[in-house]
Amino acid sequence: MKTAVLYPPFRKDGELPLLTQNRHLKFSKTQEVRIFPLVPGHLATNLKHLGHEVLWLDGINRRMSDEEFDGHLTAFNPEVIFLETKAPVVNRHWRYIEELKAQFPNVKIALMGDHVSYFPEESLLNSKVDYVMTGGDYDIVGRNLVEFLAGKAPLGPGVWYRDAEGKTLSTGPHKLEEALDSLPFIDRELTRVQDYGEAYLLRPTAYILTGRGCGAPKESGGGVGLCTFCIWQHALWGKTARLRSPANVAAEMEICINKYKIWEFFDDNESGPIYNIEWLREFYKELKARKLLGRFQFSSNCRADNLNEEIVDLLVLCGWRLLKIGLESGSDYTIKHLAKCETVELISRGVKMAKDKGLVILLTTMMGYPWETEEDVRKTYEVTKDLLFYKVRAGDCMQASVVIAYPGSPLWMEATRKNWLLIGKTDYEKYDMSHPILKSQINASEWATKTWNLMKDPRFVIGQVTTVRSFRQINLLWRGLQSLLGHVQDYGDPVPESKGHATPQTAVN
Ligand code: SF4
């Protein structure tokens, strides 16, 4: 069948939605954020492996005009279309589906992503979409759906649809695949590896998933991440964590290094594979056996409480360069309230240990929790400053954002119970980070801006510049500066009271 994975380049006031692989969507003018959508990448590859024709059309990250995007789609003339959606753009997607149905009357359209995993029936009731796929393994659900449409298989679990009378039905709860090694490696040509990267990553960059779902220490969180704001861990992964085998990951990386000259991999698994020391030991052996050590660098998300001396040593040996670590608040009360199952002390210890051993840190934090006072946010600012200025190294950075709670997430449920929402529950377009959505006792936007400005402090700048050791790092700092300026351009500096202020990737770890 002729299948298309589409990211239409919707614009809002000239800005594009940072939708792909972003936990929280915002519209932005940035040229620097082009994150590869990993599960859709697996979906496209799956379909190609089954012999279907595949169009990978990411109009957002290719910064396409509507005309250019439509031109590619019209020329392809799809039979099946997949669209990833999120709360802030779900209304836009419903309208777009109407347009697609007018243009391609026989096309079948499927929606996927976190929002529709929580509210699958809603899209069937509000749009002409044919199928809604639930859960995070929508690469597998989508593959099965196309096989069903091709008349080769029954409809698999996790799909919502309408019967002939228009009644909504489902094939039951989605299932998560245990055997992740059985999935094909992402086809980097089909999915255009060259189109993707971010300011804080070295180039050429490739994104990868070592697994799916957030792993945590057994003693905190019972082995999985539970943060109440973490939309993917709840909506997509059902509070589980799975890993591919080290050999399987290393084999995919080897292809990327040899064939596409990739230098840095970013593992966008929720907390990387760092929670599993056996996995890391095995991964090191694999890299050594394949003679890959020293031929690439690796960066990933990480929970700080997963770090200990042996694990950090292993990360360094394997080629890790950067860890993206969530602080989220300088208040232990807040961290506990969020079910993050860490403490400020544990996070600080992990960050400093990693920095002591030469890793760079991207620290993420959030402001504007309804229960936080001025004193709490000041603590967040001070802890961020302490960690950011500790042994500064070229590539260290931070992101601060105003907290967002997506519909369906535990934090959103709490917000609806406690009347914290500043907007209607289903005012989906307002969840786009352009304005705070939760009541707050502080001016969260101003605090976020103030925190961002820590990166302009001479101590931080001098620490960055004096630790540059390679041309790649010079390039990284240059792009980081452009990204910071782009960020200021997006929001103004300082951010006015009514404006939200955030980066899209913040709410991870
Ligand atoms: S926010 Fe981070 S630590 Fe918390 S559950 Fe999500 S991925 Fe895990």
Residues whose N, C-alpha, C, O or C-beta is under 5 A from the ligand:
A	BS01	SF4	C214 G225 L226 C227 C230 Q233 E270 S271 R303 A507 V508 N509
